[in-house]
Amino acid sequence: MQSLKKVRSILLYVLGGIGYLAIAATIVGVSILIKFAALLLADKLLYTILIIGDLLRGIEIIELLNILVFAFIGMGFGVATKLLIPQYGRQISAALLIVVVPLVFMSTPVIRYNSWLEKVAESDHLLPAETATLTNSFLQRKVGLQGFLGYYVYTGQFPVIPTKQSEMKDLDSFEKKVNSRFVQLTGVAPTIVSWSMLVCFWLIRLFYFSIAIIATIAHFREGVRIAGR
């Protein structure tokens, strides 16, 4: 009888672990889907507004949605600890969240990067390999990095990235044109605008990541408390 109880307990923990992984994968998938849908709406409604749209894109205003997305993640993982071994459930979820939170947070720039590649390919009718060569050459020349990392660094200092080969070649003219919009909006000198964007955009990214962490931790604790009832 004792052996049967142990087998039953092991079986329940195994099934619970499988259920936990399924729930965790669903939570992550839904969270990324929400961020993707929000980006599509922002591109169509917010970022098309004259002058202000570029500013909203630069400060990544849609990232305020992180409060809800990461609250959902924290709460979901917290409640799901009920399916794990009581002694280790909280630690397992916390360790997994250390990986999940940055991945979900970075899904936004990853989506933006792939969208940018599609726009470049479409505007100049390029094949994927040609698009990669063109964009990597541009990013290497501008920030010394290629691929997604180069894109992330560049957009951290400038709100609009060129989508045409002609704009990439005449980048000074392109950036002056964008800068002039902010000069009209703020009334300050172009040099100050450039430095302000560089500092502010990275601080804003740090702020949004901090929001993601705080929202996750607070709601994870609440989820664990609910699971323990």
N, CA, C and O of each residue as an XYZ file, in Angstrom:
916
protein
N       0.832     -1.219      0.000
C       0.000      0.000      0.000
C       0.860      1.262      0.000
O       0.563      2.225     -0.707
N       1.938      1.249      0.805
C       2.830      2.394      0.881
C       3.508      2.644     -0.468
O       3.661      3.785     -0.902
N       3.905      1.562     -1.109
C       4.549      1.674     -2.424
C       3.580      2.244     -3.448
O       3.970      3.043     -4.299
N       2.327      1.838     -3.369
C       1.301      2.328     -4.292
C       1.091      3.828     -4.135
O       0.888      4.542     -5.116
N       1.140      4.300     -2.887
C       0.983      5.734     -2.633
C       2.149      6.531     -3.210
O       1.965      7.618     -3.758
N       3.355      5.970     -3.078
C       4.533      6.646     -3.633
C       4.462      6.734     -5.148
O       4.760      7.768     -5.746
N       4.059      5.624     -5.753
C       3.922      5.601     -7.220
C       2.880      6.619     -7.661
O       3.060      7.336     -8.645
N       1.783      6.664     -6.903
C       0.705      7.609     -7.223
C       1.193      9.049     -7.095
O       0.879      9.889     -7.938
N       1.968      9.338     -6.034
C       2.486     10.688     -5.821
C       3.440     11.086     -6.939
O       3.392     12.202     -7.455
N       4.321     10.130     -7.305
C       5.272     10.410     -8.400
C       4.532     10.686     -9.695
O       4.880     11.606    -10.436
N       3.499      9.878     -9.968
C       2.712     10.046    -11.189
C       2.023     11.411    -11.205
O       1.985     12.082    -12.236
N       1.481     11.815    -10.058
C       0.812     13.108     -9.967
C       1.792     14.261    -10.193
O       1.461     15.244    -10.856
N       3.004     14.133     -9.636
C       4.006     15.183     -9.824
C       4.472     15.262    -11.280
O       4.723     16.346    -11.806
N       4.582     14.093    -11.919
C       4.971     14.072    -13.335
C       3.905     14.743    -14.192
O       4.211     15.573    -15.048
N       2.642     14.370    -13.948
C       1.538     14.984    -14.686
C       1.448     16.482    -14.393
O       1.179     17.292    -15.280
N       1.683     16.830    -13.118
C       1.684     18.240    -12.752
C       2.776     19.007    -13.454
O       2.566     20.136    -13.898
N       3.956     18.392    -13.559
C       5.074     19.039    -14.254
C       4.771     19.257    -15.723
O       5.086     20.308    -16.281
N       4.155     18.254    -16.353
C       3.777     18.381    -17.763
C       2.741     19.495    -17.930
O       2.830     20.319    -18.840
N       1.748     19.496    -17.021
C       0.735     20.547    -17.071
C       1.335     21.921    -16.851
O       0.929     22.893    -17.489
N       2.311     22.005    -15.939
C       2.986     23.281    -15.655
C       3.703     23.802    -16.903
O       3.591     24.978    -17.250
N       4.439     22.913    -17.572
C       5.169     23.309    -18.779
C       4.212     23.771    -19.885
O       4.491     24.727    -20.609
N       3.085     23.073    -19.996
C       2.093     23.448    -21.008
C       1.512     24.831    -20.710
O       1.346     25.652    -21.612
N       1.209     25.076    -19.438
C       0.664     26.379    -19.035
C       1.701     27.474    -19.245
O       1.379     28.553    -19.742
N       2.965     27.191    -18.860
C       4.040     28.175    -19.017
C       4.222     28.543    -20.487
O       4.354     29.719    -20.825
N       4.230     27.536    -21.361
C       4.385     27.787    -22.799
C       3.215     28.605    -23.338
O       3.402     29.491    -24.171
N       2.019     28.308    -22.863
C       0.837     29.051    -23.296
C       0.903     30.505    -22.849
O       0.585     31.412    -23.619
N       1.317     30.725    -21.604
C       1.428     32.089    -21.072
C       2.421     32.905    -21.894
O       2.144     34.048    -22.258
N       3.577     32.312    -22.185
C       4.602     33.006    -22.974
C       4.096     33.289    -24.386
O       4.274     34.390    -24.909
N       3.464     32.288    -25.000
C       2.951     32.456    -26.358
C       1.894     33.547    -26.452
O       1.922     34.369    -27.368
N       0.960     33.552    -25.504
C      -0.100     34.567    -25.490
C       0.494     35.958    -25.259
O       0.061     36.933    -25.874
N       1.472     36.045    -24.382
C       2.105     37.328    -24.077
C       2.774     37.920    -25.318
O       2.616     39.105    -25.609
N       3.520     37.089    -26.044
C       4.185     37.551    -27.264
C       3.154     37.922    -28.323
O       3.339     38.895    -29.055
N       2.072     37.158    -28.409
C       1.005     37.447    -29.368
C       0.352     38.798    -29.069
O       0.036     39.556    -29.986
N       0.153     39.095    -27.790
C      -0.425     40.384    -27.393
C       0.498     41.527    -27.799
O       0.043     42.541    -28.328
N       1.798     41.360    -27.552
C       2.765     42.397    -27.906
C       2.814     42.597    -29.426
O       2.929     43.723    -29.909
N       2.725     41.497    -30.165
C       2.743     41.573    -31.632
C       1.520     42.323    -32.148
O       1.639     43.185    -33.018
N       0.339     41.995    -31.610
C      -0.899     42.667    -32.019
C      -0.854     44.154    -31.670
O      -1.301     44.998    -32.446
N      -0.309     44.462    -30.493
C      -0.202     45.864    -30.066
C       0.720     46.647    -30.999
O       0.451     47.807    -31.313
N       1.802     46.016    -31.439
C       2.728     46.680    -32.367
C       2.060     46.975    -33.712
O       2.255     48.042    -34.294
N       1.276     46.020    -34.192
C       0.574     46.226    -35.458
C      -0.384     47.415    -35.360
O      -0.439     48.252    -36.261
N      -1.131     47.482    -34.264
C      -2.065     48.591    -34.062
C      -1.323     49.928    -33.941
O      -1.747     50.944    -34.492
N      -0.208     49.901    -33.210
C       0.573     51.130    -33.031
C       1.114     51.628    -34.363
O       1.101     52.829    -34.630
N       1.594     50.704    -35.207
C       2.132     51.094    -36.517
C       1.061     51.716    -37.408
O       1.346     52.595    -38.220
N      -0.176     51.247    -37.243
C      -1.260     51.747    -38.092
C      -1.920     53.008    -37.546
O      -2.380     53.854    -38.312
N      -1.966     53.132    -36.219
C      -2.724     54.229    -35.620
C      -1.856     55.317    -34.990
O      -2.093     56.503    -35.221
N      -0.857     54.931    -34.198
C      -0.074     55.906    -33.448
C       1.110     56.461    -34.223
O       1.307     57.675    -34.284
N       1.896     55.571    -34.813
C       3.163     55.989    -35.402
C       3.015     56.660    -36.761
O       3.999     57.119    -37.341
N       1.806     56.717    -37.260
C       1.575     57.409    -38.534
C       1.226     58.886    -38.331
O       1.121     59.637    -39.301
N       1.048     59.301    -37.083
C       0.727     60.704    -36.784
C       1.924     61.584    -37.132
O       3.048     61.279    -36.733
N       1.704     62.637    -37.846
C       2.775     63.521    -38.307
C       3.568     64.069    -37.128
O       2.994     64.567    -36.159
N       4.893     63.973    -37.220
C       5.860     64.461    -36.231
C       5.760     63.692    -34.918
O       6.733     63.080    -34.477
N       4.588     63.723    -34.299
C       4.417     63.073    -32.996
C       4.609     61.559    -33.118
O       5.078     60.910    -32.184
N       4.245     61.006    -34.271
C       4.376     59.564    -34.473
C       5.806     59.087    -34.320
O       6.053     58.048    -33.708
N       6.757     59.840    -34.874
C       8.168     59.482    -34.751
C       8.609     59.520    -33.288
O       9.369     58.663    -32.837
N       8.127     60.517    -32.558
C       8.476     60.635    -31.141
C       7.908     59.462    -30.346
O       8.597     58.886    -29.504
N       6.663     59.113    -30.613
C       6.034     57.987    -29.915
C       6.745     56.672    -30.219
O       6.876     55.810    -29.351
N       7.204     56.529    -31.471
C       7.961     55.335    -31.845
C       9.298     55.322    -31.113
O       9.744     54.277    -30.640
N       9.928     56.480    -31.025
C      11.228     56.574    -30.372
C      11.165     56.213    -28.905
O      12.042     55.511    -28.400
N      10.144     56.680    -28.215
C      10.033     56.378    -26.781
C       9.313     55.047    -26.556
O       9.064     54.645    -25.419
N       8.980     54.367    -27.672
C       8.372     53.039    -27.604
C       7.165     53.041    -26.663
O       7.069     52.225    -25.746
N       6.255     53.970    -26.912
C       5.116     54.179    -26.022
C       4.281     52.921    -25.815
O       3.656     52.735    -24.770
N       4.284     52.060    -26.834
C       3.465     50.848    -26.740
C       3.999     49.905    -25.659
O       3.286     49.008    -25.211
N       5.257     50.109    -25.239
C       5.848     49.259    -24.207
C       5.203     49.473    -22.838
O       5.438     48.691    -21.916
N       4.395     50.519    -22.698
C       3.639     50.679    -21.447
C       2.704     49.503    -21.225
O       2.256     49.243    -20.108
N       2.421     48.797    -22.315
C       1.592     47.595    -22.223
C       2.276     46.520    -21.370
O       1.637     45.568    -20.923
N       3.602     46.691    -21.152
C       4.346     45.724    -20.344
C       3.743     45.545    -18.958
O       3.835     44.470    -18.366
N       3.131     46.597    -18.451
C       2.526     46.509    -17.115
C       1.504     45.377    -17.080
O       1.472     44.585    -16.138
N       0.672     45.308    -18.113
C      -0.355     44.258    -18.178
C       0.228     42.913    -18.589
O      -0.121     41.881    -18.016
N       1.117     42.924    -19.582
C       1.686     41.674    -20.097
C       2.459     40.935    -19.015
O       2.279     39.732    -18.828
N       3.321     41.655    -18.304
C       4.156     40.989    -17.307
C       3.408     40.737    -15.996
O       3.797     39.870    -15.213
N       2.356     41.480    -15.765
C       1.471     41.146    -14.646
C       0.797     39.803    -14.930
O       0.664     38.967    -14.036
N       0.380     39.606    -16.162
C      -0.222     38.343    -16.593
C       0.777     37.196    -16.467
O       0.424     36.110    -16.007
N       2.018     37.434    -16.872
C       3.057     36.401    -16.785
C       3.332     36.036    -15.327
O       3.357     34.861    -14.961
N       3.539     37.067    -14.500
C       3.829     36.812    -13.092
C       2.714     36.066    -12.395
O       2.963     35.099    -11.675
N       1.479     36.510    -12.605
C       0.327     35.868    -11.986
C       0.182     34.426    -12.470
O      -0.066     33.516    -11.679
N       0.338     34.236    -13.768
C       0.194     32.893    -14.335
C       1.215     31.918    -13.797
O       0.868     30.800    -13.418
N       2.468     32.326    -13.759
C       3.509     31.442    -13.236
C       3.331     31.208    -11.733
O       3.609     30.123    -11.224
N       2.865     32.241    -11.036
C       2.636     32.086     -9.597
C       1.567     31.066     -9.292
O       1.759     30.190     -8.449
N       0.440     31.173     -9.974
C      -0.664     30.226     -9.762
C      -0.259     28.819    -10.196
O      -0.649     27.831     -9.573
N       0.531     28.738    -11.276
C       0.923     27.428    -11.812
C       1.852     26.657    -10.885
O       2.028     25.452    -11.067
N       2.454     27.319     -9.892
C       3.321     26.605     -8.955
C       2.556     25.525     -8.187
O       3.151     24.596     -7.641
N       1.250     25.660     -8.156
C       0.400     24.673     -7.470
C       0.583     23.283     -8.075
O       0.352     22.276     -7.405
N       0.998     23.227     -9.344
C       1.148     21.951    -10.037
C       2.488     21.286     -9.758
O       2.688     20.121    -10.102
N       3.402     22.018     -9.136
C       4.734     21.490     -8.890
C       4.878     20.963     -7.467
O       3.997     21.146     -6.626
N       6.009     20.305     -7.215
C       6.292     19.807     -5.875
C       6.303     20.990     -4.905
O       7.034     21.953     -5.138
N       5.526     20.951     -3.842
C       5.379     22.096     -2.932
C       6.698     22.707     -2.462
O       6.816     23.929     -2.375
N       7.699     21.858     -2.156
C       8.956     22.364     -1.611
C       9.768     23.157     -2.634
O      10.568     24.015     -2.261
N       9.563     22.870     -3.925
C      10.417     23.473     -4.954
C       9.652     24.291     -5.996
O      10.265     24.901     -6.873
N       8.332     24.308     -5.909
C       7.530     24.978     -6.930
C       7.878     26.445     -7.114
O       8.054     26.912     -8.239
N       7.977     27.164     -6.013
C       8.262     28.596     -6.097
C       9.638     28.850     -6.686
O       9.801     29.744     -7.517
N      10.641     28.066     -6.262
C      12.000     28.253     -6.766
C      12.096     27.949     -8.268
O      12.779     28.653     -9.013
N      11.399     26.889     -8.696
C      11.422     26.519    -10.116
C      10.810     27.636    -10.969
O      11.369     28.027    -11.994
N       9.656     28.138    -10.527
C       8.991     29.210    -11.277
C       9.841     30.482    -11.318
O       9.949     31.135    -12.356
N      10.442     30.824    -10.178
C      11.274     32.023    -10.107
C      12.470     31.913    -11.049
O      12.816     32.872    -11.740
N      13.103     30.726    -11.071
C      14.251     30.510    -11.956
C      13.837     30.604    -13.424
O      14.559     31.163    -14.250
N      12.672     30.052    -13.734
C      12.187     30.090    -15.113
C      11.842     31.520    -15.531
O      12.070     31.902    -16.679
N      11.300     32.300    -14.618
C      10.953     33.688    -14.918
C      12.191     34.542    -15.219
O      12.118     35.500    -15.988
N      13.313     34.190    -14.613
C      14.558     34.922    -14.879
C      14.932     34.811    -16.358
O      15.543     35.716    -16.926
N      14.556     33.695    -16.965
C      14.815     33.492    -18.395
C      13.681     34.068    -19.245
O      13.922     34.708    -20.268
N      12.448     33.832    -18.809
C      11.267     34.206    -19.597
C      11.099     35.720    -19.731
O      10.803     36.213    -20.819
N      11.285     36.460    -18.638
C      11.031     37.903    -18.657
C      11.890     38.632    -19.701
O      11.339     39.389    -20.500
N      13.227     38.433    -19.727
C      14.017     39.105    -20.770
C      13.638     38.671    -22.183
O      13.631     39.484    -23.107
N      13.318     37.371    -22.348
C      12.959     36.883    -23.689
C      11.677     37.539    -24.190
O      11.611     37.985    -25.336
N      10.663     37.599    -23.339
C       9.404     38.229    -23.741
C       9.604     39.734    -23.946
O       9.064     40.318    -24.886
N      10.378     40.348    -23.068
C      10.641     41.789    -23.190
C      11.317     42.101    -24.525
O      10.965     43.077    -25.188
N      12.281     41.279    -24.917
C      13.028     41.530    -26.156
C      12.266     41.084    -27.396
O      12.737     41.292    -28.514
N      11.106     40.478    -27.221
C      10.333     40.062    -28.393
C       9.884     41.265    -29.219
O       9.732     41.160    -30.436
N       9.670     42.409    -28.561
C       9.239     43.607    -29.287
C      10.281     44.063    -30.301
O       9.951     44.188    -31.481
N      11.538     44.321    -29.892
C      12.526     44.720    -30.896
C      12.809     43.638    -31.929
O      13.144     43.954    -33.070
N      12.682     42.368    -31.554
C      12.875     41.291    -32.526
C      11.790     41.365    -33.605
O      12.082     41.224    -34.793
N      10.558     41.582    -33.195
C       9.455     41.725    -34.150
C       9.685     42.944    -35.029
O       9.479     42.889    -36.241
N      10.115     44.052    -34.416
C      10.385     45.276    -35.173
C      11.508     45.058    -36.193
O      11.433     45.534    -37.325
N      12.541     44.335    -35.776
C      13.681     44.086    -36.657
C      13.245     43.305    -37.894
O      13.595     43.667    -39.017
N      12.486     42.241    -37.688
C      12.015     41.443    -38.821
C      11.067     42.228    -39.713
O      11.065     42.058    -40.932
N      10.253     43.097    -39.092
C       9.365     43.951    -39.871
C      10.174     44.928    -40.721
O       9.817     45.203    -41.866
N      11.259     45.448    -40.161
C      12.131     46.363    -40.897
C      12.748     45.664    -42.112
O      12.793     46.234    -43.203
N      13.221     44.431    -41.923
C      13.802     43.678    -43.034
C      12.776     43.470    -44.148
O      13.110     43.562    -45.329
N      11.543     43.193    -43.771
C      10.481     43.000    -44.762
C      10.212     44.287    -45.544
O       9.998     44.251    -46.755
N      10.223     45.423    -44.841
C       9.985     46.712    -45.494
C      11.112     47.065    -46.457
O      10.865     47.581    -47.548
N      12.347     46.787    -46.052
C      13.504     47.054    -46.920
C      13.418     46.195    -48.179
O      13.633     46.681    -49.290
N      13.104     44.920    -47.994
C      12.994     44.003    -49.133
C      11.877     44.434    -50.069
O      12.020     44.365    -51.290
N      10.770     44.876    -49.501
C       9.621     45.280    -50.307
C       9.872     46.585    -51.059
O       9.494     46.706    -52.224
N      10.502     47.554    -50.413
C      10.701     48.866    -51.030
C      11.682     48.815    -52.195
O      11.528     49.555    -53.167
N      12.691     47.946    -52.105
C      13.695     47.864    -53.177
C      13.638     46.553    -53.947
O      14.517     46.265    -54.760
N      12.593     45.751    -53.688
C      12.389     44.483    -54.401
C      13.627     43.592    -54.308
O      14.169     43.157    -55.325
N      14.066     43.327    -53.084
C      15.275     42.551    -52.850
C      14.946     41.142    -52.371
O      13.901     40.900    -51.768
N      15.862     40.222    -52.654
C      15.763     38.875    -52.126
C      16.239     38.885    -50.667
O      16.951     39.804    -50.262
N      15.856     37.876    -49.875
C      16.263     37.851    -48.465
C      17.773     37.998    -48.255
O      18.213     38.727    -47.365
N      18.568     37.296    -49.085
C      20.031     37.378    -48.949
C      20.524     38.789    -49.261
O      21.427     39.295    -48.595
N      19.932     39.423    -50.274
C      20.324     40.791    -50.636
C      19.917     41.777    -49.542
O      20.643     42.725    -49.242
N      18.766     41.543    -48.962
C      18.293     42.398    -47.870
C      19.231     42.307    -46.673
O      19.575     43.322    -46.068
N      19.642     41.086    -46.335
C      20.559     40.887    -45.203
C      21.895     41.576    -45.456
O      22.457     42.203    -44.558
N      22.400     41.455    -46.681
C      23.680     42.086    -47.022
C      23.582     43.603    -46.925
O      24.465     44.254    -46.366
N      22.516     44.159    -47.465
C      22.327     45.612    -47.456
C      22.179     46.138    -46.040
O      22.861     47.090    -45.661
N      21.302     45.535    -45.256
C      21.047     46.041    -43.905
C      22.253     45.839    -42.980
O      22.558     46.696    -42.150
N      22.934     44.700    -43.131
C      24.116     44.466    -42.303
C      25.231     45.457    -42.630
O      25.943     45.925    -41.740
N      25.371     45.769    -43.914
C      26.379     46.752    -44.324
C      26.057     48.126    -43.746
O      26.945     48.837    -43.274
N      24.786     48.487    -43.789
C      24.351     49.781    -43.249
C      24.593     49.867    -41.741
O      25.141     50.852    -41.247
N      24.181     48.829    -41.021
C      24.334     48.828    -39.564
C      25.803     48.787    -39.148
O      26.196     49.441    -38.182
N      26.611     48.019    -39.876
C      28.035     47.952    -39.579
C      28.692     49.317    -39.758
O      29.540     49.722    -38.963
N      28.293     50.006    -40.797
C      28.852     51.339    -41.077
C      28.409     52.363    -40.039
O      29.167     53.264    -39.677
N      27.187     52.217    -39.569
C      26.620     53.225    -38.672
C      26.973     52.991    -37.207
O      27.357     53.932    -36.514
N      26.850     51.753    -36.719
C      27.067     51.496    -35.286
C      28.125     50.433    -35.015
O      28.416     50.129    -33.858
N      28.703     49.864    -36.073
C      29.753     48.866    -35.879
C      29.253     47.486    -35.521
O      30.036     46.631    -35.105
N      27.960     47.254    -35.674
C      27.365     45.951    -35.365
C      26.399     45.564    -36.478
O      25.895     46.421    -37.203
N      26.149     44.267    -36.606
C      25.248     43.788    -37.645
C      24.044     43.087    -37.033
O      23.980     42.855    -35.825
N      23.089     42.756    -37.903
C      21.930     41.982    -37.481
C      21.071     42.683    -36.448
O      21.013     43.911    -36.378
N      20.406     41.863    -35.651
C      19.479     42.399    -34.662
C      20.175     43.319    -33.661
O      19.635     44.362    -33.294
N      21.373     42.931    -33.221
C      22.086     43.742    -32.227
C      22.386     45.137    -32.776
O      22.230     46.136    -32.073
N      22.816     45.196    -34.038
C      23.070     46.489    -34.667
C      21.803     47.319    -34.778
O      21.817     48.529    -34.551
N      20.711     46.661    -35.128
C      19.414     47.338    -35.221
C      18.998     47.898    -33.866
O      18.514     49.026    -33.774
N      19.189     47.101    -32.817
C      18.768     47.518    -31.480
C      19.582     48.729    -30.997
O      19.039     49.645    -30.379
N      20.874     48.718    -31.284
C      21.729     49.841    -30.885
C      21.369     51.097    -31.669
O      21.288     52.185    -31.100
N      21.153     50.947    -32.981
C      20.838     52.111    -33.815
C      19.516     52.744    -33.380
O      19.438     53.964    -33.238
N      18.488     51.939    -33.170
C      17.185     52.487    -32.792
C      17.175     52.988    -31.348
O      16.223     53.637    -30.916
N      18.241     52.681    -30.608
C      18.362     53.228    -29.271
C      18.891     54.650    -29.269
O      18.899     55.317    -28.234
N      19.336     55.114    -30.436
C      19.853     56.476    -30.525
C      19.132     57.313    -31.584
O      19.334     58.523    -31.682
N      18.289     56.644    -32.372
C      17.554     57.361    -33.412
C      16.207     56.684    -33.611
O      16.163     55.461    -33.742
N      15.106     57.429    -33.639
C      13.778     56.820    -33.630
C      13.322     56.187    -34.934
O      12.476     55.293    -34.930
N      13.888     56.651    -36.065
C      13.431     56.170    -37.367
C      14.613     55.561    -38.114
O      15.678     56.170    -38.210
N      14.416     54.365    -38.636
C      15.482     53.703    -39.380
C      15.103     53.651    -40.860
O      13.961     53.325    -41.183
N      16.031     53.965    -41.765
C      15.694     53.998    -43.200
C      15.255     52.641    -43.723
O      15.753     51.601    -43.292
N      14.320     52.669    -44.654
C      13.804     51.430    -45.239
C      14.109     51.319    -46.729
O      13.693     50.364    -47.385
N      14.837     52.301    -47.260
C      15.199     52.288    -48.676
C      16.707     52.371    -48.833
O      17.395     52.970    -48.006
N      17.216     51.764    -49.904
C      18.652     51.773    -50.157
C      19.162     53.193    -50.364
O      20.262     53.534    -49.930
N      18.365     54.012    -51.023
C      18.768     55.400    -51.277
C      18.904     56.177    -49.969
O      19.797     57.013    -49.837
N      18.024     55.907    -49.004
C      18.092     56.584    -47.706
C      19.314     56.138    -46.911
O      19.923     56.930    -46.193
N      19.665     54.856    -47.048
C      20.838     54.350    -46.343
C      22.125     54.955    -46.894
O      23.068     55.212    -46.145
N      22.161     55.183    -48.213
C      23.348     55.767    -48.828
C      23.481     57.242    -48.478
O      24.582     57.737    -48.235
N      22.353     57.937    -48.456
C      22.366     59.366    -48.106
C      21.808     59.534    -46.697
O      20.808     60.222    -46.488
N      22.465     58.899    -45.744
C      21.942     58.840    -44.390
C      21.929     60.199    -43.711
O      21.008     60.498    -42.950
N      22.931     61.023    -43.971
C      22.978     62.348    -43.353
C      21.736     63.153    -43.688
O      21.145     63.800    -42.824
N      21.348     63.102    -44.959
C      20.158     63.830    -45.396
C      18.903     63.259    -44.735
O      18.010     64.002    -44.328
N      18.851     61.919    -44.634
C      17.702     61.254    -44.026
C      17.573     61.638    -42.551
O      16.482     61.969    -42.085
N      18.687     61.593    -41.821
C      18.645     61.896    -40.389
C      18.351     63.378    -40.138
O      17.659     63.724    -39.180
N      18.879     64.248    -41.003
C      18.588     65.681    -40.858
C      17.103     65.950    -41.070
O      16.504     66.790    -40.398
N      16.525     65.222    -42.018
C      15.103     65.390    -42.302
C      14.258     64.975    -41.097
O      13.298     65.657    -40.738
N      14.626     63.850    -40.477
C      13.895     63.388    -39.294
C      14.134     64.332    -38.126
O      13.201     64.679    -37.401
N      15.382     64.748    -37.945
C      15.716     65.662    -36.849
C      14.949     66.977    -36.942
O      14.562     67.562    -35.930
N      14.738     67.425    -38.167
C      14.054     68.702    -38.360
C      12.631     68.653    -37.811
O      12.097     69.672    -37.373
N      12.013     67.464    -37.835
C      10.659     67.324    -37.290
C      10.666     67.561    -35.784
O       9.779     68.219    -35.241
N      11.683     67.015    -35.120
C      11.781     67.194    -33.678
C      12.175     68.628    -33.317
O      11.761     69.154    -32.284
N      12.974     69.247    -34.174
C      13.339     70.653    -33.953
C      12.092     71.523    -34.038
O      11.911     72.437    -33.233
N      11.230     71.236    -35.016
C       9.974     71.979    -35.161
C       9.076     71.767    -33.949
O       8.395     72.687    -33.497
N       9.083     70.543    -33.430
C       8.209     70.209    -32.307
C       8.704     70.808    -30.998
O       7.908     71.297    -30.196
N      10.035     70.772    -30.775
C      10.588     71.212    -29.488
C      11.155     72.616    -29.517
O      11.166     73.314    -28.503
N      11.634     73.032    -30.699
C      12.218     74.363    -30.806
C      13.644     74.466    -30.314
O      14.147     75.573    -30.119
N      14.325     73.315    -30.104
C      15.713     73.343    -29.638
C      16.657     72.997    -30.787
O      16.224     72.547    -31.848
N      17.963     73.215    -30.559
C      18.965     73.012    -31.610
C      19.074     71.528    -31.988
O      18.864     70.665    -31.136
N      19.402     71.213    -33.267
C      19.512     69.822    -33.728
C      20.505     68.992    -32.923
O      20.256     67.816    -32.657
N      21.644     69.603    -32.528
C      22.645     68.862    -31.744
C      22.076     68.413    -30.408
O      22.292     67.280    -29.976
N      21.355     69.306    -29.765
C      20.733     68.973    -28.480
C      19.685     67.891    -28.665
O      19.545     66.998    -27.828
N      18.951     67.975    -29.762
C      17.931     66.963    -30.055
C      18.575     65.580    -30.191
O      18.069     64.598    -29.648
N      19.697     65.511    -30.921
C      20.381     64.234    -31.147
C      20.873     63.623    -29.844
O      20.657     62.437    -29.594
N      21.530     64.418    -29.016
C      22.047     63.923    -27.749
C      20.908     63.568    -26.790
O      20.995     62.594    -26.042
N      19.866     64.350    -26.821
C      18.715     64.083    -25.954
C      18.066     62.755    -26.311
O      17.688     61.988    -25.426
N      17.936     62.480    -27.609
C      17.352     61.216    -28.049
C      18.205     60.044    -27.607
O      17.683     59.038    -27.127
N      19.525     60.168    -27.765
C      20.431     59.087    -27.397
C      20.290     58.725    -25.922
O      20.177     57.550    -25.572
N      20.297     59.741    -25.061
C      20.213     59.514    -23.616
C      18.816     59.045    -23.217
O      18.660     58.071    -22.481
N      17.813     59.752    -23.713
C      16.436     59.462    -23.299
C      15.960     58.088    -23.749
O      15.301     57.383    -22.984
N      16.285     57.695    -24.984
C      15.784     56.427    -25.499
C      16.326     55.235    -24.707
O      15.601     54.269    -24.469
N      17.611     55.300    -24.295
C      18.167     54.198    -23.507
C      17.621     54.203    -22.087
O      17.384     53.144    -21.505
N      17.421     55.397    -21.529
C      16.821     55.479    -20.191
C      15.386     54.954    -20.212
O      14.938     54.301    -19.269
N      14.676     55.248    -21.295
C      13.298     54.773    -21.432
C      13.257     53.250    -21.528
O      12.386     52.605    -20.943
N      14.210     52.683    -22.275
C      14.282     51.225    -22.364
C      14.542     50.601    -20.996
O      13.931     49.593    -20.642
N      15.439     51.196    -20.238
C      15.718     50.710    -18.893
C      14.486     50.840    -17.999
O      14.206     49.966    -17.179
N      13.760     51.936    -18.168
C      12.538     52.166    -17.396
C      11.495     51.101    -17.696
O      10.877     50.559    -16.780
N      11.297     50.800    -18.965
C      10.308     49.800    -19.351
C      10.697     48.405    -18.836
O       9.838     47.627    -18.422
N      11.993     48.102    -18.867
C      12.436     46.796    -18.370
C      12.227     46.712    -16.860
O      11.863     45.660    -16.334
N      12.457     47.819    -16.174
C      12.222     47.864    -14.732
C      10.743     47.626    -14.422
O      10.403     46.909    -13.481
N       9.872     48.236    -15.228
C       8.432     48.024    -15.061
C       8.090     46.541    -15.233
O       7.296     45.982    -14.475
N       8.704     45.917    -16.243
C       8.443     44.504    -16.512
C       8.834     43.643    -15.311
O       8.095     42.738    -14.925
N       9.988     43.925    -14.728
C      10.472     43.144    -13.583
C       9.571     43.351    -12.366
O       9.175     42.390    -11.708
N       9.256     44.602    -12.077
C       8.429     44.906    -10.901
C       7.041     44.283    -11.028
O       6.531     43.683    -10.081
N       6.430     44.432    -12.216
C       5.092     43.870    -12.435
C       5.108     42.351    -12.296
O       4.195     41.757    -11.724
N       6.159     41.735    -12.827
C       6.264     40.269    -12.744
C       6.403     39.799    -11.306
O       5.688     38.893    -10.877
N       7.324     40.409    -10.553
C       7.569     39.996     -9.172
C       6.324     40.180     -8.308
O       5.937     39.280     -7.563
N       5.699     41.358     -8.416
C       4.533     41.658     -7.581
C       3.394     40.672     -7.841
O       2.772     40.177     -6.901
N       3.125     40.391     -9.102
C       2.003     39.507     -9.427
C       2.371     38.029     -9.276
O       1.494     37.187     -9.080
N       3.653     37.717     -9.366
C       4.080     36.344     -9.087
C       3.818     36.004     -7.626
O       3.307     34.929     -7.312
N       4.168     36.920     -6.742
C       3.914     36.706     -5.317
C       2.413     36.551     -5.043
O       1.995     35.720     -4.237
N       1.626     37.364     -5.729
C       0.176     37.262     -5.548
C      -0.343     35.924     -6.078
O      -1.219     35.304     -5.476
N       0.209     35.490     -7.209
C      -0.192     34.204     -7.767
C       0.175     33.038     -6.869
O      -0.604     32.095     -6.726
N       1.347     33.091     -6.265
C       1.769     32.042     -5.329
C       0.846     32.027     -4.116
O       0.469     30.965     -3.620
N       0.484     33.229     -3.642
C      -0.418     33.324     -2.489
C      -1.774     32.703     -2.809
O      -2.341     31.984     -1.985
N      -2.295     32.980     -4.008
C      -3.580     32.412     -4.437
C      -3.479     30.889     -4.552
O      -4.388     30.160     -4.154
N      -2.352     30.427     -5.104
C      -2.158     28.975     -5.266
C      -2.071     28.262     -3.935
O      -2.414     27.083     -3.841
N      -1.614     28.964     -2.892
C      -1.457     28.343     -1.589
C      -2.720     28.268     -0.776
O      -2.742     27.659      0.294
N      -3.776     28.885     -1.274
C      -5.037     28.857     -0.515
C      -5.635     27.450     -0.522
O      -6.695     27.227      0.063
